[in-house]
Structure formats: structure tokens, C-alpha cells
Amino acid sequence: MAKTLTIALAGNPNVGKTAIFNNLTGARQHVANWPGVTVAKKEGTIAFGGYEITIVDLPGTYSLSPYSLEEIVARNFLVDEAPDVVINVVDAANLERNLYLSAQIIDLGAKVVLALNMVDTAASQGIKIDQERLAQLWGVPVVATVGNRSHGMEELLAAAVRVAEERDPISRHIHIDYGPDVEPALRQIEDLLRGDAPLADGHYPRWLATKLLEKDPDALSRLEAHPRRQAVACRVQEAQRRLEKTVGEDAAVLIAERRYGFLGGTIREVQRQELAQRLALSEKLDVVLTHQILGFPVFLFFMWLLFQMTFTLGEAPKDLIESGVELLKGGVQGWLPASLLRDLLTEGIISGVGSVLVFLPQIMLLFLGIAFLDDTGYMARVAFIMDRIMHTLGLHGKSFIPMLMGFGCSVPAIMATRGLGSQRDRVLTMLLIPLMSCSARLPVYVLFAGVFFPRHAGQVIFGLYLLGIVMSVLLGMVFNRFLMRGQEEPFVMELPPYRLPTWRSVVVHMWDKAVMYLKRMATVILAAAVIIWFLGAFPRDASLSEAFARQQAALSATFAAREAALAADHGASAALAELKEEKIAVLGELQRQEKAALMQQTYIGRLGRFVEPVLAPLGFDWRMSVSLITGFVAKEVVVSTLGVLYETGDTPETATESLPQALQASGLTPAAALAFLVFTLLYTPCVATLVTLWRESGTTRWLLFSVTYQLSLAWGAAFITLKLGRLLPGISG
Amino acid sequence: MPIRALSDLKPGEAGVVARVLGDGPFRQRLLEMGLTRGARVEVEKTAPLRDPIEYLLKGYHVSLRKREAALILLQDEEGD
């Protein structure tokens, strides 16, 4: 068996760490979540130098303070899993700030290899780094790499193996000197910690002592099992008090300053910048892209382009999947005899999963575009120019893109909240995304607005989109004030230089999202589709079907007799044709009656009847109630259910032709129709969205909250719409 | 002369950090990003809606909201 090694890849965001990970692992990588949190964990295993090496890509972080999910994950892995080697990727063009994380990793006592990445970009800016001197000063091997051209990968792995085998000539552990005020205190705490056997190995005590002095909340919890917990805590407090008194600063500030002092010294020793060439192109681009006046229009243009691309290019594969689903359904229908199993397969599983699967091409394209823009560095500028607006809802500028994606489909939009820094921002954004009117709601708007407001259909639909946005602003402010008070993140965001992304990293990014989407469909959404099918198919009333079958047989017999009578009379071919038409119409009518009757007595039909009293004050009849319940599968299903219940058939043709007439004839008032549209906009999103929200928020709490608030909001808003609508006689326009 | 904060600077102006107010994670984050005593910070530009503001620090670009920049006090110009 080969010897094994674990290598962790650590580094700041935007340093090309992912490109290096992709180069090292190739296709042998997989994504999962870190245990207990929805942060992606990427891992790959390769063979190198007689070892089986597992490479773990840690989330990109600026530091190892336990404040964001990413930082906690990265830090816990480094401390608790103790990887054999840490490859720390740093941006050669931005060495000083990047080395801050390196200093923290070294403090942890980890064995480190420094990957000096993007040396080409640094060189083009006139930055020269003395690698050997850096390696000597820090006691770590330094390897120059160009991640997006795969330069230096072999050397990186070779250095990692050397360090792991402890035969690297340079590798040694250095202590960063935290100065005459902090060091004595550190040593005292360290001695106390060392007295305890489990803690006594490695450099861990020094790290823990540093963290305790910095008032790190996570470090305190690590002390819990320590026998000298009390003594240590006392000593720490005493040291903190003394520092405050003598230096007038707390330890966190002193340590950060000393660290940056050490980094500044390092930079002076190893870095030469010939002439201060700034990133000319990058800054010129920024003049336009974040321009006071041009910034917004340019941004809107890019977003328009992104959505156009997504929906036009995605149309063909979407149709392909749609016909594939139909083909499969037809195939199964022909292959299996009529049975419950066949219905389960075709109506439940294939239709249910198919209705979500059709969005896959567009979701992939959307993620492709977003990954591209993200890798160029433009997304940070979007957050920059949108932050002022998003901040009024208590959100970070970065929340804007997920919210915008919500107009396409809530599922990828919620998936995109992973890019946000804090859990609080993620949850708040997820709760608001369903208020952005997704594309599946449009068919419902088109139908009702077309029937009841033929002259103002456009305004009504636009008004609904606007209402969703207004609601998200109001609720964002309410949630921010009452639900998540006082946890807002500071907006300290790097604006990285613009770069041309590599296709590989963009495609890998898109692929990860697609896999995530597919996995979810193969599990939870499949289960949901089966349950909803069951509710729509049971209980089966055999006597009802039989009664209809008998009626059909009787009608067929009558027609057959009339046909025979006419056929005897040779001159009546026109009458015969007429009779055939009549037969089709009568039998079709019967079939539609049967469908409606069957649906009424299923669980979903009963549920619709059951909730009817609740929805009656909104002016909805039982058919509308049932259709809203089936809309839980996907909102466009509201239209086809109405087709069934108004006995006009459920195909798209009848929905556009006879359903409007049926609705008009139903006696529904325009005010109630408007209330119905408002309800459709605001009520619980589809099952796929809820599943995604549940998975991504990590708790059922937010799922339940989301369902409750949206149902109450929808009811309230629809009720107000109805009352106001009745006051306006002109509404029927 | 009143104490100036980073938020008082106009685009093109620069200052040297004297002290970061505030506490907890927020302050820690600012320190980690390099806003320590003695660090030179230049104002690059403001966002179209005047907030947040882009700064140049240690050779990289970082944005801060005005309210946050107000917590970063600068050294007197004489002491530069």
C-alpha cells in the first residue's frame, strides 16, 4: 500500500488557488460540504513520489480569525485535522497582505510550502521578489508558480513531499516576535498550557496562548477540558489588564501590529519594485465600470446581456430536454401496461423531475456567465456600486446578484448565496429571493392579465414584478430590524485587479453547481415529486371511473347506432361528418368532466376544498384554491390545473384558447383576479425552491419561517388588493 | 486641529492610520486587512452613490463604507 499524505491548500481569495488545485488534481476531484456547514469542500487524490496524496482545498480567507464560516472551516481543519503539509498560495503582486495569513498558518505550527503565485503578473508590474531570501527569513521553501498556465506544479509537490519527510534544507519553524510587551505574557500562558500532557506536543501551546490573549472566542472553548483551565484564564486576564494599563492597547491590536511589522520588514528585505507601475489597464477599466454616471448603465447592460444569453442559448437544450422527457414518458407508456406503477413512473417521477430538469441548461449557462464575471473581478465592482442600495435592506452589495437571479429561477439564486460572507447575509438573502418574480409565474400572469385586463395587461404584469421588489425592500428592513439585529458584517471588501479568467476554472465552477443541482434532483426533489403525485392520484374512486366508463360506453353506443342509420342512407356523407364531430366533442366533454371529477376527490382536491374557506375571503373559488395547491410543484402548474378544473383540458393550446373564455364565464371579478395574481406572486415558492432553501440555510427553522411568512404575506396582500380593487371601478378597464 | 478620520479624506488624498476605533470582529477584520497604526491609505474614489469608498492600501484596493471609515482615525499631518 502506498504511503499517504494530506496536503491542505490555503490562501486569500483571488490569488489563483483554485487554478492550482485544478492543476494538481485534474479531474480527480470531488465536491461535498464541510460537515455541519454549507461551505463547499473540494478534495482530490493523486499519486506522486510514491505517495497517495489527498489535496484539500480550504476556502479562500484573509485570516484565520473565527468570524466567518469559511475562516472557521479553514482554521478547524488546520488545527484539528493537522494536515501533513500546508501549501500556502500567495499573490506575488500583493505579497504583504497575503503574508498575513501565512504568518497565522506558521503560528499554528504547520509545515508550510509557500507557492508564490502569479509571478508573471508581478513581474509585469515591475515587482521582483528574492525567493531565496524569503525562504530563509520565514523558514519555508518558496516555489514560484503561474497557476493559470500550470507552471511550477511539479516543484510544488516535490517541495511538499520534502517538507513532509523533514528533509528540506530550508524548512524550520520560526516564531514571529510579538514584542517586549506581549512575549513575556505569552510565555507564561504557554508554560501553564504545556503542563497538560495532551496539549504539550508541537507548537500548539504558543498558538493557543496567542489566541487566548487576543480574546478569541473559539480558543476559550478549546480550554474546556484543560485541568488548569481556571489558572490559565486568570493568567490571561491578568496579562490583558497589564497590557491595557502599560501600553494602552489590547493584545489583538499589538499582535496584529507586530505581525504587520514583521511583514513590512520582510517586504523591505525581499521585494524590489523597479518603477511603481500600477495596473494601468485594470485601472482604466475601473474608470468606466465604476464611473459615477456610467457605472449603473454599464452594469445594467451586462446583466441584460447575461440574461439574454442564458435564455436564448438555453432555449434549444431546454426544448430538447422537454421533448426527451415527453419521449421517455411516451416510451414508458407504450412499454408498460396501464397500471399504478406506470402512472407513478410517467406522471409522478418523469413529469415531476422533468419539470425541474428542464431548467438545467439555463441554470448552467447562468452559472457559467456568473463564474466568468466573478473570475474577471467584475462581481466585486457590482457589490461596490450596489452596496448603497442593498444596505438599506440590511444587506451587503454582494447580495444583489443572487436577488437578480431570482427573476430567472429561485433555485440557482439561492444556490448563489454561497458567495456571501456571513450566514446572516445568506439567510436574509434567501428569505427575500422568492419575492423576485421567477419566470415560472409569468404564464399565470399572462393568462389572468390577458383575460381580465386586456387593455392593461402589460401594466398589470409590470406592477406585479414591482410589487415583489417593493415587498422585498420592506421585508428586508423588517427582518433586518427584528430578526437579525446587530449582526451586520463590515463591508471590508477587496477590489481585486481585473483578470482574464481561464476557461477551465469557469467550467469547473459551472460543473460543480450543475452536479449540486442534479444531486438534489435525484434525491429530495424526486421524493417530493412522488409524494405530490400520490396526493394528486389518490384515493382512487373506482366507482366514479366506472360510472364514467359506463356513460362513455352508452354514448358511444348511441353514436354508433346513429352512424349506422346514416350510413344506410348513401347521400348523407355531410351529415355523417357532422355526426363524427359531434361525437368527438361530446366524448371530449365527458373526458374533461371525468378528469375534473377525479381530481376533486383526490387528496389534493380535498385539500383545495379544505382550504377554500380560508381563501374564500379573497374571492377565490375552490378551483383556484386547488390550482394554488398544485402550484406548489411549480408555479406554472397553476395554469394547467385550472385547465383541468374548468374542464377545458390541460394542454397548452386549450389553456390559451378556451381557458380564458371559461374564466370569463366563471363570474370571477377583476378585483378577485388581481388578488389571485398577487397571491401567486407572494405565496410559498415551489417545492424545489423550498428544498434548496432548506439545504442551503442548514436548518428547518428558516424553511418553516419562509413558508409561514410568505403565506401570511400573500393572504394579507391579496385581501388588501381585493378590497382596494373593489373601490376602483375603472380596474376592469 | 480636530482629529481627522479616514472618511474625511477626499479622492486623491492620503493619510496615515493612527488608531482604529470600534471593537470585536469588526475591528479585528480591519486590523487583519492591514489598517494598523502607521499604514498609509489613499482614497481612490467613491461609488456612484457616494458610499462605499475605494481605498488603496499596501498596494491593493479595498472598499469600506463611510460609517466604517469614520472609525479609522488618522495621524496629524505634521506627524506624517
HADDOCK unambig.tbl for C-alpha pairs under 7 A between the chains (distance, minus, plus):
assign (segid A and resid 63 and name CA) (segid B and resid 32 and name CA) 6.91 0.50 0.50
assign (segid A and resid 67 and name CA) (segid B and resid 25 and name CA) 6.52 0.50 0.50
assign (segid A and resid 94 and name CA) (segid B and resid 59 and name CA) 6.47 0.50 0.50
assign (segid A and resid 94 and name CA) (segid B and resid 60 and name CA) 6.70 0.50 0.50
assign (segid A and resid 96 and name CA) (segid B and resid 58 and name CA) 6.98 0.50 0.50
assign (segid A and resid 97 and name CA) (segid B and resid 33 and name CA) 6.84 0.50 0.50
assign (segid A and resid 97 and name CA) (segid B and resid 34 and name CA) 6.67 0.50 0.50
assign (segid A and resid 256 and name CA) (segid B and resid 31 and name CA) 6.33 0.50 0.50
assign (segid A and resid 256 and name CA) (segid B and resid 32 and name CA) 6.69 0.50 0.50
assign (segid A and resid 257 and name CA) (segid B and resid 36 and name CA) 5.83 0.50 0.50
assign (segid A and resid 257 and name CA) (segid B and resid 37 and name CA) 6.98 0.50 0.50
assign (segid A and resid 290 and name CA) (segid B and resid 47 and name CA) 6.70 0.50 0.50
assign (segid A and resid 291 and name CA) (segid B and resid 48 and name CA) 6.50 0.50 0.50
assign (segid A and resid 292 and name CA) (segid B and resid 47 and name CA) 6.63 0.50 0.50
assign (segid A and resid 292 and name CA) (segid B and resid 48 and name CA) 4.07 0.50 0.50
assign (segid A and resid 293 and name CA) (segid B and resid 48 and name CA) 6.57 0.50 0.50
assign (segid A and resid 295 and name CA) (segid B and resid 48 and name CA) 6.92 0.50 0.50
assign (segid A and resid 384 and name CA) (segid B and resid 47 and name CA) 6.55 0.50 0.50
assign (segid A and resid 384 and name CA) (segid B and resid 52 and name CA) 6.71 0.50 0.50
assign (segid A and resid 385 and name CA) (segid B and resid 47 and name CA) 5.36 0.50 0.50
assign (segid A and resid 385 and name CA) (segid B and resid 48 and name CA) 6.20 0.50 0.50
assign (segid A and resid 388 and name CA) (segid B and resid 49 and name CA) 6.50 0.50 0.50
assign (segid A and resid 388 and name CA) (segid B and resid 51 and name CA) 5.91 0.50 0.50
assign (segid A and resid 388 and name CA) (segid B and resid 52 and name CA) 6.88 0.50 0.50
assign (segid A and resid 490 and name CA) (segid B and resid 26 and name CA) 6.10 0.50 0.50
assign (segid A and resid 491 and name CA) (segid B and resid 64 and name CA) 5.50 0.50 0.50
assign (segid A and resid 491 and name CA) (segid B and resid 65 and name CA) 6.13 0.50 0.50
assign (segid A and resid 492 and name CA) (segid B and resid 62 and name CA) 6.70 0.50 0.50
assign (segid A and resid 492 and name CA) (segid B and resid 63 and name CA) 5.77 0.50 0.50
assign (segid A and resid 492 and name CA) (segid B and resid 64 and name CA) 5.22 0.50 0.50
assign (segid A and resid 493 and name CA) (segid B and resid 62 and name CA) 5.46 0.50 0.50
assign (segid A and resid 493 and name CA) (segid B and resid 63 and name CA) 5.27 0.50 0.50
assign (segid A and resid 493 and name CA) (segid B and resid 64 and name CA) 6.97 0.50 0.50
assign (segid A and resid 494 and name CA) (segid B and resid 61 and name CA) 5.82 0.50 0.50
assign (segid A and resid 494 and name CA) (segid B and resid 62 and name CA) 4.28 0.50 0.50
assign (segid A and resid 494 and name CA) (segid B and resid 63 and name CA) 6.33 0.50 0.50
assign (segid A and resid 495 and name CA) (segid B and resid 61 and name CA) 5.19 0.50 0.50
assign (segid A and resid 495 and name CA) (segid B and resid 62 and name CA) 5.49 0.50 0.50
assign (segid A and resid 495 and name CA) (segid B and resid 63 and name CA) 7.00 0.50 0.50
assign (segid A and resid 496 and name CA) (segid B and resid 61 and name CA) 6.66 0.50 0.50
